[in-house]
Amino acid sequence: VEKQHRRSIRLKGYDYAREGMYFFTICTYDRQFSFGNVLNGEMELNEFGHIVAEEWRKSTVIRHEIELDMFIVMPNHLHGIMTMTDRDVGATGRSPFPSGPSQRSLGAFVGGFKSVVTTRVNQLRGTPGVPVWQRNYYEHIIRDEESLNRIRHYIADNPIRWEFDPENPDA
């Protein structure tokens, strides 16, 4: 069996554990509508969507090195803005897994977030081991206030634009 090589979409040489703001999108496995529906330009979360929102809000309690900004849970993805702070707390260094993300990094946060949501969703629906999220995620380093404001508007307007959204297979 030939091993597939995945191409990294991360910025080569960039330290995703360094202080900064990040915008990211995490999509559901096979773009399944798992978290609710958009009705009249408003996102209506189902049980699984409420788990995603709750775990997002709890993230700063668990991970002291981050601050959370805007987010939106959509039927088949999540958009969020997160800041890595320079707080010197918790473990440092590389993951114990050879190819894993640096601890206290964007990748570690996303991996932990996806894991806890997957565990809770699978417990609720009685489907242990079934993926909830796609394997990777999209990220963007926010470099200035103008970019931050543009992304905040994008997140806030996501449900209104849902009928035209490329993440919506019915668009």
Secondary structure, DSSP 8 states (H G I E B T S, - for coil): ---------S-TT--TTSSEEEEEEEEBGGG---SEEEETTEEEE-HHHHHHHHHHHHHHHH-TTEEEEEEEE-SSEEEEEEEE-----S--S--SSTTS--TTSHHHHHHHHHHHHHHHHHHHHT-TT---B-S--EEEEE-SHHHHHHHHHHHHHTTTTGGG-TT-TT-
